[in-house]
């Protein structure tokens, strides 16, 4: 079924039908359009386009169609309609008769699609926020086990300073916390405004009660300008940007865990359930779950680029180019969701090799603490930095410092410096707000526990 055939003398070519069909992409909007049609039929009744009997027929037909959809009736292999809107209108007209044929009065596919997508995105945003919460809670549970576990922290992929493993895990949680806030911002912005009634450019030709429909469908208000409503996909771009950031964060932590799971590091072991083997090499246990997340981050960044490139040169209001925004948008959502689910399983099942981690602690990690010690004795930091640099220059890589070494480097080192020689003790010196010390960790835990308490 086409919704515009009256003006045309020739049928569409096969190529035009193929390039224009979006049913496979749109089908996920089916249940949302059912709800929109339910609300819209009531609005049409209030302006006299439908009567009460018409509305009842439409609602019965919509209920039947929703049941059929949930039972798997509407497969894209079975139907050849151009999009989900034409499919639903055709089926509704078949079931409800002339009343169904009136459902598109006063609206365009443009504002109808946006209404469907806004409902869909609201649900998916809530799902992703829940998944972010699940991952955050899995991280907190692991952190509880490792408040006292210390490992080498890295900068430039070189050993830098000792840190608590809990501190590292909390860093991931804080990223997730910010990610969830960005999704909330999208939810509270344009996604909260009801677009139906904007028409194709100038608004509906009927005095449709948009605010009534918005309330029925759970929106906080309606969009105010029909041109901006139809031409804008800012909510897609904002959500896409938020999801790209989620995936960049997942990808960076995936990279660390991939490295940590190598035999060279052996800091962690990934569970069999989240790894795969090799089709050729029998001994292999590969971190494919994390590698796929890392790969999907690239894909989602590409989708975001597609959205921005698609929009940058379009005239107002609508052009068919915008049909291509939904494949990219939906791809971002689906792959972010599976990535969050997968990472949660990785964290929940990961084995931390505490002995290996702590066995990797070495004297070089406390260099900054030794420089700070001299500063507290009155030495300028640049001078203390040079003293400690020279000390480690003469120490073999991985060598262990002694009090004798410290006193040879500077007479200011006294016996109380001995506790700094233990990297696990040195961690406790970083007990400032945001640091890796024990009081700071407890503060971080309280903050994160409040957010991820669901």
BELZI-V273312 format. One record per residue. N is the residue number from 1. PHI is phi in whole degrees, -180 to 180 (* if undefined). BURIAL is 1 if it has 24 or more other ideal C-beta (glycine too) atoms within 12 Angstrom, else 0. Layout:
n=N phi=PHI burial=BURIAL
n=N phi=PHI burial=BURIAL
//
This chain:
n=1 phi=* burial=1
n=2 phi=-109 burial=0
n=3 phi=-104 burial=1
n=4 phi=-149 burial=0
n=5 phi=-77 burial=0
n=6 phi=-57 burial=0
n=7 phi=-81 burial=0
n=8 phi=-101 burial=0
n=9 phi=-96 burial=0
n=10 phi=-111 burial=0
n=11 phi=-73 burial=0
n=12 phi=-64 burial=0
n=13 phi=-72 burial=0
n=14 phi=-62 burial=0
n=15 phi=-64 burial=0
n=16 phi=-65 burial=0
n=17 phi=-64 burial=0
n=18 phi=-68 burial=0
n=19 phi=-71 burial=0
n=20 phi=-90 burial=1
n=21 phi=-76 burial=1
n=22 phi=-128 burial=1
n=23 phi=-59 burial=1
n=24 phi=-60 burial=1
n=25 phi=-72 burial=1
n=26 phi=-76 burial=1
n=27 phi=-58 burial=1
n=28 phi=-65 burial=1
n=29 phi=-86 burial=1
n=30 phi=-51 burial=1
n=31 phi=-66 burial=1
n=32 phi=-74 burial=1
n=33 phi=-69 burial=1
n=34 phi=-58 burial=1
n=35 phi=-69 burial=1
n=36 phi=-63 burial=1
n=37 phi=-64 burial=1
n=38 phi=-62 burial=1
n=39 phi=-68 burial=1
n=40 phi=-69 burial=1
n=41 phi=-63 burial=1
n=42 phi=-67 burial=1
n=43 phi=-64 burial=1
n=44 phi=-67 burial=1
n=45 phi=-63 burial=1
n=46 phi=-67 burial=1
n=47 phi=-103 burial=1
n=48 phi=86 burial=0
n=49 phi=-76 burial=1
n=50 phi=-119 burial=1
n=51 phi=-103 burial=0
n=52 phi=-62 burial=0
n=53 phi=-65 burial=0
n=54 phi=-59 burial=1
n=55 phi=-62 burial=1
n=56 phi=-62 burial=0
n=57 phi=-62 burial=1
n=58 phi=-64 burial=1
n=59 phi=-67 burial=1
n=60 phi=-62 burial=0
n=61 phi=-64 burial=1
n=62 phi=-64 burial=1
n=63 phi=-61 burial=0
n=64 phi=-62 burial=1
n=65 phi=-66 burial=1
n=66 phi=-66 burial=1
n=67 phi=-63 burial=0
n=68 phi=-64 burial=1
n=69 phi=-62 burial=1
n=70 phi=-67 burial=0
n=71 phi=-86 burial=0
n=72 phi=87 burial=0
n=73 phi=-68 burial=0
n=74 phi=-94 burial=1
n=75 phi=-99 burial=0
n=76 phi=-70 burial=0
n=77 phi=-74 burial=0
n=78 phi=-87 burial=0
n=79 phi=-115 burial=1
n=80 phi=-119 burial=0
n=81 phi=-61 burial=1
n=82 phi=-62 burial=1
n=83 phi=-155 burial=1
n=84 phi=-66 burial=1
n=85 phi=-67 burial=1
n=86 phi=-69 burial=1
n=87 phi=-62 burial=1
n=88 phi=-67 burial=1
n=89 phi=-64 burial=1
n=90 phi=-63 burial=1
n=91 phi=-67 burial=1
n=92 phi=-66 burial=1
n=93 phi=-67 burial=1
n=94 phi=-63 burial=0
n=95 phi=-83 burial=1
n=96 phi=-107 burial=1
n=97 phi=71 burial=0
n=98 phi=-55 burial=0
n=99 phi=-63 burial=1
n=100 phi=-65 burial=1
n=101 phi=-70 burial=1
n=102 phi=-92 burial=1
n=103 phi=-64 burial=1
n=104 phi=-91 burial=1
n=105 phi=-60 burial=1
n=106 phi=77 burial=1
n=107 phi=-142 burial=1
n=108 phi=-119 burial=1
n=109 phi=-63 burial=1
n=110 phi=-63 burial=1
n=111 phi=-75 burial=1
n=112 phi=-66 burial=1
n=113 phi=-60 burial=1
n=114 phi=-62 burial=1
n=115 phi=-62 burial=1
n=116 phi=-60 burial=1
n=117 phi=-68 burial=1
n=118 phi=-60 burial=1
n=119 phi=-64 burial=1
n=120 phi=-61 burial=1
n=121 phi=-66 burial=1
n=122 phi=-60 burial=1
n=123 phi=-65 burial=1
n=124 phi=-68 burial=1
n=125 phi=-63 burial=1
n=126 phi=-64 burial=1
n=127 phi=-64 burial=0
n=128 phi=-67 burial=1
n=129 phi=-64 burial=1
n=130 phi=-64 burial=0
n=131 phi=-65 burial=1
n=132 phi=-61 burial=1
n=133 phi=-63 burial=1
n=134 phi=-62 burial=1
n=135 phi=-66 burial=1
n=136 phi=-60 burial=1
n=137 phi=-68 burial=1
n=138 phi=-63 burial=1
n=139 phi=-66 burial=1
n=140 phi=-64 burial=1
n=141 phi=-65 burial=1
n=142 phi=-67 burial=1
n=143 phi=-62 burial=1
n=144 phi=-59 burial=0
n=145 phi=-77 burial=0
n=146 phi=-130 burial=1
n=147 phi=-62 burial=1
n=148 phi=-101 burial=1
n=149 phi=-81 burial=1
n=150 phi=-117 burial=1
n=151 phi=-142 burial=1
n=152 phi=-68 burial=1
n=153 phi=-89 burial=1
n=154 phi=-123 burial=0
n=155 phi=-130 burial=0
n=156 phi=56 burial=0
n=157 phi=60 burial=0
n=158 phi=-118 burial=0
n=159 phi=-60 burial=1
n=160 phi=-120 burial=0
n=161 phi=-145 burial=1
n=162 phi=-74 burial=1
n=163 phi=-136 burial=1
n=164 phi=-78 burial=1
n=165 phi=-62 burial=1
n=166 phi=-60 burial=1
n=167 phi=-60 burial=1
n=168 phi=-63 burial=1
n=169 phi=-65 burial=1
n=170 phi=-65 burial=1
n=171 phi=-60 burial=1
n=172 phi=-61 burial=1
n=173 phi=-61 burial=1
n=174 phi=-67 burial=1
n=175 phi=-60 burial=1
n=176 phi=-63 burial=1
n=177 phi=-59 burial=1
n=178 phi=-68 burial=0
n=179 phi=-60 burial=1
n=180 phi=-64 burial=1
n=181 phi=-64 burial=0
n=182 phi=-65 burial=1
n=183 phi=-65 burial=1
n=184 phi=-60 burial=1
n=185 phi=-60 burial=0
n=186 phi=-66 burial=1
n=187 phi=-60 burial=1
n=188 phi=-86 burial=0
n=189 phi=-96 burial=1
n=190 phi=-64 burial=1
n=191 phi=-65 burial=1
n=192 phi=-85 burial=1
n=193 phi=-104 burial=1
n=194 phi=-85 burial=1
n=195 phi=-91 burial=1
n=196 phi=-65 burial=1
n=197 phi=113 burial=1
n=198 phi=-77 burial=1
n=199 phi=69 burial=1
n=200 phi=-92 burial=1
n=201 phi=-163 burial=0
n=202 phi=-108 burial=0
n=203 phi=97 burial=1
n=204 phi=-74 burial=1
n=205 phi=-84 burial=0
n=206 phi=-123 burial=0
n=207 phi=-76 burial=0
n=208 phi=-65 burial=1
n=209 phi=-82 burial=1
n=210 phi=-66 burial=1
n=211 phi=-67 burial=0
n=212 phi=-62 burial=0
n=213 phi=-62 burial=1
n=214 phi=-59 burial=1
n=215 phi=-64 burial=0
n=216 phi=-63 burial=1
n=217 phi=-100 burial=1
n=218 phi=85 burial=0
n=219 phi=-88 burial=1
n=220 phi=-84 burial=0
n=221 phi=-175 burial=0
n=222 phi=-119 burial=1
n=223 phi=-68 burial=1
n=224 phi=-100 burial=0
n=225 phi=-132 burial=0
n=226 phi=-66 burial=1
n=227 phi=-66 burial=0
n=228 phi=-63 burial=0
n=229 phi=-60 burial=1
n=230 phi=-75 burial=1
n=231 phi=-85 burial=1
n=232 phi=-84 burial=1
n=233 phi=-128 burial=1
n=234 phi=-58 burial=1
n=235 phi=-65 burial=1
n=236 phi=-69 burial=1
n=237 phi=-66 burial=1
n=238 phi=-66 burial=1
n=239 phi=-66 burial=1
n=240 phi=-60 burial=1
n=241 phi=-64 burial=1
n=242 phi=-63 burial=1
n=243 phi=-72 burial=1
n=244 phi=-62 burial=1
n=245 phi=-68 burial=1
n=246 phi=-54 burial=1
n=247 phi=-71 burial=1
n=248 phi=-63 burial=1
n=249 phi=-65 burial=1
n=250 phi=-60 burial=1
n=251 phi=-65 burial=1
n=252 phi=-67 burial=0
n=253 phi=-71 burial=1
n=254 phi=-60 burial=1
n=255 phi=-61 burial=0
n=256 phi=-60 burial=1
n=257 phi=-68 burial=1
n=258 phi=-62 burial=1
n=259 phi=-65 burial=0
n=260 phi=-63 burial=1
n=261 phi=-87 burial=1
n=262 phi=-69 burial=0
n=263 phi=-64 burial=0
n=264 phi=-64 burial=0
n=265 phi=-94 burial=1
n=266 phi=60 burial=0
n=267 phi=-73 burial=1
n=268 phi=-137 burial=1
n=269 phi=-127 burial=1
n=270 phi=-82 burial=1
n=271 phi=-66 burial=0
n=272 phi=-56 burial=0
n=273 phi=-70 burial=0
n=274 phi=-121 burial=1
n=275 phi=-128 burial=1
n=276 phi=-134 burial=0
n=277 phi=-104 burial=0
n=278 phi=-105 burial=0
n=279 phi=-73 burial=0
n=280 phi=-117 burial=0
n=281 phi=-105 burial=0
n=282 phi=-62 burial=0
n=283 phi=-84 burial=0
n=284 phi=-76 burial=0
n=285 phi=-135 burial=0
n=286 phi=-101 burial=0
n=287 phi=-83 burial=1
n=288 phi=-62 burial=1
n=289 phi=-58 burial=1
n=290 phi=-75 burial=1
n=291 phi=-67 burial=1
n=292 phi=-67 burial=1
n=293 phi=-61 burial=1
n=294 phi=-62 burial=1
n=295 phi=-68 burial=1
n=296 phi=-67 burial=1
n=297 phi=-61 burial=1
n=298 phi=-63 burial=0
n=299 phi=-62 burial=1
n=300 phi=-72 burial=1
n=301 phi=-62 burial=1
n=302 phi=-64 burial=0
n=303 phi=-61 burial=1
n=304 phi=-64 burial=1
n=305 phi=-61 burial=0
n=306 phi=-58 burial=1
n=307 phi=-62 burial=1
n=308 phi=-66 burial=1
n=309 phi=-65 burial=0
n=310 phi=-62 burial=1
n=311 phi=-93 burial=1
n=312 phi=-65 burial=0
n=313 phi=-117 burial=0
n=314 phi=-79 burial=0
n=315 phi=-73 burial=0
n=316 phi=-86 burial=0
n=317 phi=-100 burial=1
n=318 phi=-116 burial=1
n=319 phi=-138 burial=0
n=320 phi=-65 burial=0
n=321 phi=-49 burial=0
n=322 phi=-67 burial=1
n=323 phi=-61 burial=1
n=324 phi=-82 burial=1
n=325 phi=-76 burial=1
n=326 phi=-72 burial=1
n=327 phi=-56 burial=0
n=328 phi=-68 burial=1
n=329 phi=-63 burial=1
n=330 phi=-66 burial=1
n=331 phi=-63 burial=1
n=332 phi=-61 burial=1
n=333 phi=-65 burial=1
n=334 phi=-62 burial=1
n=335 phi=-79 burial=1
n=336 phi=-67 burial=1
n=337 phi=-63 burial=1
n=338 phi=-69 burial=1
n=339 phi=-69 burial=1
n=340 phi=-64 burial=1
n=341 phi=-62 burial=1
n=342 phi=-67 burial=1
n=343 phi=-65 burial=1
n=344 phi=-62 burial=1
n=345 phi=-66 burial=1
n=346 phi=-60 burial=1
n=347 phi=-67 burial=1
n=348 phi=-66 burial=1
n=349 phi=-110 burial=0
n=350 phi=-69 burial=1
n=351 phi=-107 burial=1
n=352 phi=-96 burial=1
n=353 phi=-89 burial=1
n=354 phi=-59 burial=1
n=355 phi=-61 burial=0
n=356 phi=-68 burial=1
n=357 phi=-57 burial=1
n=358 phi=-74 burial=1
n=359 phi=-70 burial=0
n=360 phi=-87 burial=1
n=361 phi=-68 burial=1
n=362 phi=-143 burial=1
n=363 phi=-62 burial=1
n=364 phi=-60 burial=1
n=365 phi=-69 burial=1
n=366 phi=-101 burial=1
n=367 phi=-57 burial=1
n=368 phi=-65 burial=1
n=369 phi=-64 burial=1
n=370 phi=-68 burial=1
n=371 phi=-63 burial=1
n=372 phi=-64 burial=1
n=373 phi=-58 burial=1
n=374 phi=-66 burial=1
n=375 phi=-60 burial=0
n=376 phi=-67 burial=0
n=377 phi=-90 burial=0
n=378 phi=103 burial=0
n=379 phi=-83 burial=0
n=380 phi=-63 burial=0
n=381 phi=-60 burial=0
n=382 phi=-61 burial=0
n=383 phi=-72 burial=0
n=384 phi=-65 burial=1
n=385 phi=-58 burial=0
n=386 phi=-69 burial=0
n=387 phi=-60 burial=1
n=388 phi=-71 burial=1
n=389 phi=-60 burial=0
n=390 phi=-66 burial=0
n=391 phi=-61 burial=1
n=392 phi=-78 burial=1
n=393 phi=-63 burial=0
n=394 phi=-88 burial=0
n=395 phi=-95 burial=1
n=396 phi=-64 burial=0
n=397 phi=-56 burial=0
n=398 phi=81 burial=0
n=399 phi=-70 burial=0
n=400 phi=-109 burial=0
n=401 phi=-76 burial=1
n=402 phi=-125 burial=0
n=403 phi=-61 burial=0
n=404 phi=-61 burial=0
n=405 phi=-63 burial=1
n=406 phi=-64 burial=1
n=407 phi=-68 burial=0
n=408 phi=-71 burial=0
n=409 phi=-75 burial=1
n=410 phi=-158 burial=1
n=411 phi=-68 burial=0
n=412 phi=-76 burial=0
n=413 phi=-73 burial=1
n=414 phi=-113 burial=0
n=415 phi=-62 burial=0
n=416 phi=-69 burial=0
n=417 phi=-75 burial=1
n=418 phi=-61 burial=0
n=419 phi=-67 burial=0
n=420 phi=-69 burial=1
n=421 phi=-64 burial=1
n=422 phi=-94 burial=0
n=423 phi=-56 burial=1
n=424 phi=-66 burial=1
n=425 phi=-76 burial=1
n=426 phi=-62 burial=1
n=427 phi=-57 burial=1
n=428 phi=-66 burial=1
n=429 phi=-74 burial=1
n=430 phi=-95 burial=1
n=431 phi=-98 burial=0
n=432 phi=-94 burial=0
n=433 phi=-57 burial=0
n=434 phi=87 burial=0
n=435 phi=-85 burial=1
n=436 phi=-99 burial=1
n=437 phi=-74 burial=1
n=438 phi=-64 burial=1
n=439 phi=-66 burial=0
n=440 phi=-62 burial=1
n=441 phi=-62 burial=1
n=442 phi=-65 burial=0
n=443 phi=-64 burial=0
n=444 phi=-61 burial=1
n=445 phi=-61 burial=1
n=446 phi=-62 burial=0
n=447 phi=-63 burial=0
n=448 phi=-70 burial=1
n=449 phi=-65 burial=1
n=450 phi=-66 burial=0
n=451 phi=-73 burial=1
n=452 phi=-96 burial=1
n=453 phi=-83 burial=0
n=454 phi=-68 burial=0
//
